[in-house]
Amino acid sequence: MQGQAERSGWLFGAADHLMPSSGFYRDALNERVAQTRKQLDAATTATFEAAWAEGQAATLEQAIDNASREDAT
């Protein structure tokens, strides 16, 4: 996450939406999301959750594009 609550939230939301509902990778995603949420304060939690909701609506193509951009926020 490192100061990028919006980007992290969006990417985690997209991954949650696009990933199969069970399996090793799902377990790893759930653990990383839980760890990230523990580090958030009130202000960044709101940013993270709003971006998460946007990521939930992402297509695979949008997720790939966003994840591959170095300057995404």
VOPAGU-2260 file (C-alpha; in pm, 1 decimal, decimal comma):
REM VOPAGU-2260
SITE   aa  ch    i         X         Y         Z
SITE  MET   A    0       0,0       0,0       0,0
SITE  GLN   A    1     270,6     245,0     104,1
SITE  GLY   A    2      70,3     566,8      94,7
SITE  GLN   A    3    -150,2     463,9    -196,8
SITE  ALA   A    4    -479,5     376,9     -28,9
SITE  GLU   A    5    -682,4     467,4    -337,2
SITE  ARG   A    6    -479,3     257,8    -580,1
SITE  SER   A    7    -452,6     -30,9    -334,8
SITE  GLY   A    8    -824,2     -27,3    -270,3
SITE  TRP   A    9    -904,2     -21,0    -640,9
SITE  LEU   A   10    -666,4    -304,5    -724,9
SITE  PHE   A   11    -777,1    -517,8    -430,9
SITE  GLY   A   12   -1141,5    -455,0    -520,1
SITE  ALA   A   13   -1081,5    -556,3    -880,5
SITE  ALA   A   14    -889,8    -866,9    -773,9
SITE  ASP   A   15   -1168,2    -960,3    -532,8
SITE  HIS   A   16   -1425,8    -922,8    -809,1
SITE  LEU   A   17   -1230,2   -1105,9   -1080,2
SITE  MET   A   18   -1070,7   -1388,3    -880,4
SITE  PRO   A   19   -1240,6   -1724,4    -823,7
SITE  SER   A   20   -1419,8   -1739,9    -489,3
SITE  SER   A   21   -1197,3   -2010,4    -342,4
SITE  GLY   A   22    -847,3   -2151,1    -366,8
SITE  PHE   A   23    -490,6   -2067,4    -270,6
SITE  TYR   A   24    -480,9   -1730,3    -445,5
SITE  ARG   A   25    -812,8   -1628,1    -290,1
SITE  ASP   A   26    -676,7   -1712,0      55,1
SITE  ALA   A   27    -362,7   -1507,9     -13,4
SITE  LEU   A   28    -569,6   -1213,2    -139,0
SITE  ASN   A   29    -796,4   -1222,3     165,3
SITE  GLU   A   30    -493,8   -1223,2     396,6
SITE  ARG   A   31    -330,6    -928,3     219,6
SITE  VAL   A   32    -651,8    -728,9     223,2
SITE  ALA   A   33    -694,1    -796,9     595,9
SITE  GLN   A   34    -334,9    -689,3     664,5
SITE  THR   A   35    -381,5    -372,6     460,0
SITE  ARG   A   36    -706,6    -279,4     633,2
SITE  LYS   A   37    -535,2    -311,8     973,0
SITE  GLN   A   38    -288,3     -40,2     869,5
SITE  LEU   A   39    -549,8     215,7     765,2
SITE  ASP   A   40    -656,6     512,9     971,9
SITE  ALA   A   41   -1004,6     667,4     943,6
SITE  ALA   A   42    -920,1     895,4     651,6
SITE  THR   A   43    -745,5     631,6     444,4
SITE  THR   A   44   -1011,8     372,5     524,9
SITE  ALA   A   45   -1274,4     586,8     353,3
SITE  THR   A   46   -1047,6     634,2      50,7
SITE  PHE   A   47    -962,8     263,6      37,4
SITE  GLU   A   48   -1327,1     153,6      61,8
SITE  ALA   A   49   -1447,2     400,0    -203,5
SITE  ALA   A   50   -1175,3     282,6    -441,2
SITE  TRP   A   51   -1256,1     -81,3    -352,6
SITE  ALA   A   52   -1613,8     -24,9    -469,3
SITE  GLU   A   53   -1487,5     119,8    -799,4
SITE  GLY   A   54   -1250,7    -173,9    -846,8
SITE  GLN   A   55   -1538,9    -415,2    -791,5
SITE  ALA   A   56   -1693,1    -286,7   -1115,6
SITE  ALA   A   57   -1373,3    -323,1   -1319,3
SITE  THR   A   58   -1337,8    -541,6   -1623,6
SITE  LEU   A   59   -1034,3    -764,7   -1661,7
SITE  GLU   A   60    -893,0    -525,0   -1920,9
SITE  GLN   A   61    -933,0    -227,7   -1686,7
SITE  ALA   A   62    -765,9    -417,7   -1402,8
SITE  ILE   A   63    -469,9    -511,9   -1620,1
SITE  ASP   A   64    -434,4    -153,8   -1745,8
SITE  ASN   A   65    -452,3      -6,5   -1396,8
SITE  ALA   A   66    -212,8    -259,6   -1246,6
SITE  SER   A   67      44,9    -205,2   -1519,0
SITE  ARG   A   68      51,7     175,2   -1489,3
SITE  GLU   A   69     335,9     298,6   -1272,7
SITE  ASP   A   70     184,6     641,5   -1214,2
SITE  ALA   A   71    -166,0     523,7   -1116,3
SITE  THR   A   72    -313,6     667,4    -798,8
